[in-house]
Amino acid sequence: MNETVPTFFAVAMGGALGAMLRFRFRFLTQKLKYSASSFVPNIIASFLLGFVTALFADAFFAVQSWQAWFYPFLAIGVAGSLSTFSALALEMNENTKKLGWQKSIGYVVIVLLSGLTALFLGLYLGTSVPT
């Protein structure tokens, strides 16, 4: 990957966008009985990462000049800051206190399986885009 100033700037801008979206999801899930603010962002980020990775693996997208900054913007910046393991770990701790460890582990399993499903769906759809 080309580590140029525009690429670093693209990662920073994508990270800012992903962080703002994650912050917004925190407020949308405030009133729930359990802590779930990372569920939707993790699923969106997993799908986005799969889709973008498959899309840029295609020869047409891989040779485009904008690929040098657009892939890092989406995959590393947006998806990376939108989906964080630390937020999931904190939610598991909060859910364990509120609901018990069995439900907390069940929540994490659901998040992981949903994330993998979203990633595979993104990979599939990314390879299905006509060039």
FITORKOL-765721 format. One record per residue (C-alpha): x negated, y, z; residue number from 1. Coordinates in nm, 2 decimals, decimal comma, always signed. Layout:
! FITORKOL-765721
+--------+--------+--------+-------+
:     xx :     yy :     zz : torba :
+--------+--------+--------+-------+
:      X :      Y :      Z :   NUM :
...
+--------+--------+--------+-------+
//
This chain:
! FITORKOL-765721
+--------+--------+--------+-------+
:     xx :     yy :     zz : torba :
+--------+--------+--------+-------+
:  +0,00 :  +0,00 :  +0,00 :     1 :
:  -0,12 :  +0,34 :  -0,08 :     2 :
:  -0,19 :  +0,54 :  +0,24 :     3 :
:  -0,17 :  +0,89 :  +0,11 :     4 :
:  -0,04 :  +1,21 :  +0,28 :     5 :
:  +0,29 :  +1,19 :  +0,09 :     6 :
:  +0,33 :  +0,83 :  +0,20 :     7 :
:  +0,27 :  +0,92 :  +0,56 :     8 :
:  +0,52 :  +1,21 :  +0,53 :     9 :
:  +0,78 :  +0,97 :  +0,37 :    10 :
:  +0,74 :  +0,73 :  +0,67 :    11 :
:  +0,77 :  +1,02 :  +0,91 :    12 :
:  +1,09 :  +1,15 :  +0,74 :    13 :
:  +1,24 :  +0,81 :  +0,72 :    14 :
:  +1,16 :  +0,75 :  +1,09 :    15 :
:  +1,32 :  +1,08 :  +1,18 :    16 :
:  +1,64 :  +0,98 :  +0,99 :    17 :
:  +1,65 :  +0,63 :  +1,14 :    18 :
:  +1,60 :  +0,77 :  +1,49 :    19 :
:  +1,88 :  +1,02 :  +1,45 :    20 :
:  +2,11 :  +0,75 :  +1,33 :    21 :
:  +2,02 :  +0,52 :  +1,62 :    22 :
:  +2,08 :  +0,82 :  +1,86 :    23 :
:  +2,43 :  +0,87 :  +1,71 :    24 :
:  +2,52 :  +0,50 :  +1,75 :    25 :
:  +2,44 :  +0,53 :  +2,12 :    26 :
:  +2,72 :  +0,78 :  +2,16 :    27 :
:  +2,97 :  +0,58 :  +1,95 :    28 :
:  +2,93 :  +0,28 :  +2,18 :    29 :
:  +2,93 :  +0,46 :  +2,51 :    30 :
:  +3,28 :  +0,36 :  +2,62 :    31 :
:  +3,23 :  -0,01 :  +2,56 :    32 :
:  +3,23 :  -0,25 :  +2,86 :    33 :
:  +2,89 :  -0,38 :  +2,76 :    34 :
:  +2,59 :  -0,22 :  +2,61 :    35 :
:  +2,59 :  -0,27 :  +2,23 :    36 :
:  +2,44 :  +0,04 :  +2,09 :    37 :
:  +2,17 :  -0,15 :  +1,90 :    38 :
:  +2,40 :  -0,41 :  +1,74 :    39 :
:  +2,52 :  -0,21 :  +1,44 :    40 :
:  +2,19 :  -0,03 :  +1,38 :    41 :
:  +2,00 :  -0,36 :  +1,39 :    42 :
:  +2,24 :  -0,52 :  +1,14 :    43 :
:  +2,22 :  -0,22 :  +0,91 :    44 :
:  +1,84 :  -0,21 :  +0,93 :    45 :
:  +1,81 :  -0,59 :  +0,87 :    46 :
:  +2,02 :  -0,56 :  +0,56 :    47 :
:  +1,84 :  -0,25 :  +0,44 :    48 :
:  +1,50 :  -0,41 :  +0,49 :    49 :
:  +1,60 :  -0,73 :  +0,30 :    50 :
:  +1,76 :  -0,53 :  +0,02 :    51 :
:  +1,47 :  -0,29 :  -0,03 :    52 :
:  +1,21 :  -0,56 :  +0,00 :    53 :
:  +1,38 :  -0,77 :  -0,27 :    54 :
:  +1,44 :  -0,47 :  -0,49 :    55 :
:  +1,08 :  -0,36 :  -0,48 :    56 :
:  +0,95 :  -0,71 :  -0,54 :    57 :
:  +1,11 :  -0,68 :  -0,89 :    58 :
:  +0,86 :  -0,58 :  -1,16 :    59 :
:  +1,07 :  -0,29 :  -1,28 :    60 :
:  +1,09 :  -0,12 :  -0,93 :    61 :
:  +0,74 :  -0,21 :  -0,83 :    62 :
:  +0,58 :  -0,02 :  -1,12 :    63 :
:  +0,77 :  +0,30 :  -1,07 :    64 :
:  +0,57 :  +0,60 :  -0,95 :    65 :
:  +0,81 :  +0,68 :  -0,67 :    66 :
:  +0,77 :  +0,33 :  -0,52 :    67 :
:  +0,45 :  +0,45 :  -0,34 :    68 :
:  +0,66 :  +0,66 :  -0,10 :    69 :
:  +1,02 :  +0,54 :  -0,14 :    70 :
:  +0,96 :  +0,19 :  -0,01 :    71 :
:  +0,77 :  +0,31 :  +0,30 :    72 :
:  +1,04 :  +0,58 :  +0,36 :    73 :
:  +1,32 :  +0,32 :  +0,36 :    74 :
:  +1,15 :  +0,00 :  +0,49 :    75 :
:  +0,91 :  +0,14 :  +0,75 :    76 :
:  +1,06 :  +0,47 :  +0,83 :    77 :
:  +1,44 :  +0,43 :  +0,83 :    78 :
:  +1,48 :  +0,06 :  +0,90 :    79 :
:  +1,19 :  +0,05 :  +1,14 :    80 :
:  +1,32 :  +0,33 :  +1,36 :    81 :
:  +1,68 :  +0,22 :  +1,33 :    82 :
:  +1,60 :  -0,13 :  +1,45 :    83 :
:  +1,39 :  -0,16 :  +1,76 :    84 :
:  +1,32 :  -0,46 :  +1,98 :    85 :
:  +1,28 :  -0,24 :  +2,29 :    86 :
:  +1,64 :  -0,11 :  +2,26 :    87 :
:  +1,76 :  -0,47 :  +2,24 :    88 :
:  +1,56 :  -0,57 :  +2,54 :    89 :
:  +1,70 :  -0,27 :  +2,74 :    90 :
:  +2,05 :  -0,37 :  +2,64 :    91 :
:  +1,99 :  -0,73 :  +2,75 :    92 :
:  +1,88 :  -0,60 :  +3,09 :    93 :
:  +2,19 :  -0,37 :  +3,12 :    94 :
:  +2,42 :  -0,65 :  +3,00 :    95 :
:  +2,27 :  -0,90 :  +3,25 :    96 :
:  +2,34 :  -0,66 :  +3,53 :    97 :
:  +2,70 :  -0,59 :  +3,42 :    98 :
:  +2,81 :  -0,93 :  +3,28 :    99 :
:  +2,55 :  -1,19 :  +3,39 :   100 :
:  +2,27 :  -1,36 :  +3,21 :   101 :
:  +2,48 :  -1,61 :  +3,02 :   102 :
:  +2,68 :  -1,34 :  +2,83 :   103 :
:  +2,36 :  -1,14 :  +2,79 :   104 :
:  +2,18 :  -1,43 :  +2,62 :   105 :
:  +2,49 :  -1,49 :  +2,41 :   106 :
:  +2,49 :  -1,13 :  +2,30 :   107 :
:  +2,12 :  -1,15 :  +2,19 :   108 :
:  +2,18 :  -1,47 :  +2,00 :   109 :
:  +2,47 :  -1,31 :  +1,82 :   110 :
:  +2,25 :  -1,00 :  +1,74 :   111 :
:  +1,97 :  -1,22 :  +1,61 :   112 :
:  +2,19 :  -1,45 :  +1,40 :   113 :
:  +2,38 :  -1,15 :  +1,26 :   114 :
:  +2,05 :  -0,97 :  +1,18 :   115 :
:  +1,91 :  -1,27 :  +1,00 :   116 :
:  +2,24 :  -1,31 :  +0,80 :   117 :
:  +2,22 :  -0,94 :  +0,71 :   118 :
:  +1,86 :  -0,97 :  +0,60 :   119 :
:  +1,93 :  -1,28 :  +0,38 :   120 :
:  +2,23 :  -1,10 :  +0,23 :   121 :
:  +2,02 :  -0,80 :  +0,16 :   122 :
:  +1,75 :  -1,02 :  +0,00 :   123 :
:  +2,01 :  -1,19 :  -0,21 :   124 :
:  +2,18 :  -0,87 :  -0,33 :   125 :
:  +1,84 :  -0,70 :  -0,39 :   126 :
:  +1,74 :  -0,98 :  -0,63 :   127 :
:  +2,08 :  -0,96 :  -0,80 :   128 :
:  +2,04 :  -0,59 :  -0,91 :   129 :
:  +2,01 :  -0,58 :  -1,29 :   130 :
:  +1,70 :  -0,40 :  -1,42 :   131 :
+--------+--------+--------+-------+
//
